[in-house]
Structures are given as structure tokens and as C-alpha cells.
Amino acid sequence: MSRTNKTTNAASTNPASKLIEWSSMDGQWQYYSKDEKKTIGLPMDMPFIALDQLNTTKGYHEKKRSGLWSNEVRGISDTLTVRSKDGIEAVGNWMDVKANPQVGEYVKFTKSVYAMAKINGSYELVNLQLNGCALTAWIDFTKEAGGDKVLFDNTVISVKEATEERKGAVRFNKPKFSIISRELSPEASLQADNMDNELQMHLTAYLGAEKTEEETKVQGLIDKADEILSAGRNEEEVLVEDAPF
């Protein structure tokens, strides 16, 4: 499912400018900046429209002191190749990976949502990595909104509030996704179509390579791994931005 179906050309480099995660501790979005070598916070209510979504895994292997990451796939029955800094740790669909005694307890099922977000007044093609409470909130929101078909349209989404919840002794902030508009400005619509065309060219090449060569290493995934390992280990800088989409 996608905003557009134009997938005629191939692209090898992931076009997303930022890999963004939800910080359940701070109740905001954040990403790791390689240039600034630190984690940077983004406003909780950052507006975005979904362009496409895939499935992946991520986590942290405590014994190996290594991040865990995998390729992105369309369906949960598709083959995932989970890697750590030492190499391949598990191969199989999500149920196989979760049952794997080596990595099962460390990996999290993750929705990889590609979106056009408005950050500091500009539109950017970003990737939202949703797992844990953010994943649960996203699944609930999608159902309430009417399914994926509704999302991949002119639906502007934002987290307007986060609820403080507790699991055992752990407190965390769960996002609440909301639809803030069902219309796009002419500029936003054009930008979204252009970004989705670029994204689909990349995904056509990427998913095609995954099907023909399971061990293919895409540089975008390696970059994600570096960001995952670095995220949360640096002081955060909160950027204040509250502009309409």
C-alpha cells in the first residue's frame, strides 16, 4: 500500500533523511544526528503524512553489547535476516525470529513507516521506527482511522498528547496519534507525490534485491544500525517547532 504506484525506476540509496523514533521516556520524537554526534529531540506534535510502511526488527543484545537490526519486508511471513555487529544472528519470518533462543528475547517487532514530515518549516521524507508502546498506539490508531487505505491519502497525522502509563516499576509515555487534517495544500500534495515516487523507486530496487539475494547488505540498513547503537547515549536537544502542515 502506498500513496502512488509509480515504481518504474530503481534507486539503491534509502531516501529518508532521518530515522526517527518515539522516546517513551521523554514523550517526544527523536533522531540521532551523525553530523552533530548526538540525539536530537523533535516536537511531540510533529505533523506528518504516511507514504508507505514495512515491517522490520530492532533491538539490543545485552550479552553481545550490540544493536540488532534486520531487513525490511512487506509481510510478517516474509524472510527477515537479523544481524548484530558480529554478523547474521537469525533468519526466518517474524515468528521464527521471536522463537530463536539466541535473539528472540532481544528483538522487537517494528513498523517502518515512511512519511513526509514537516520539520522546522520544511517538508522532509523521514522514516518512523515504531515499536513498543508506539507500535501499539499506531496499530490502534490505524484501526480506528479505518485501515491503511485511509492513511495513505491526504491524512495529516500528529501526536497531540501522550499518556503516562506504567508496566511494573517502569513508567513510560504512550503517544496518541490523531488526524489533524484530511486536506493538503497544493505544495504539500506535490511534495508528497514527488517524495513517494522517489521512495517507491528505492523500495522496488531494495525489495527486489532482498528477494533475489537474502544476504544483500543495503547501506541504508548499516546506517540505521549505527544510529540505533548511538541513540539514547547522548544528551538530547529539544527543538521547538509548531507550524501548520
Buried (B, 14 or more C-beta within 10 A) or exposed (E): EBBBEBBEEEBEEBBBBBBBBBBBEBBBBBBBBEEEEBBBBBBBBBBBBBBBBBBBBBBBBEEBEBBBBBBBBBEEEBBBBBBBEEEEBBBBBBEBBBEBEBBBEBBBBBBBBBBBBBBEEEBBBBBBBBBBBBBEBBEEBBEEBEEBEBBBEBBBBBBEBBEEEEEEEEEBBBBBBBBBBEEBEEEBBEBBBBBBBBBBBBBBBBBEBBEEEEEBEBEBBEBBBBBBBBBBEBEBEEBEEEEEB
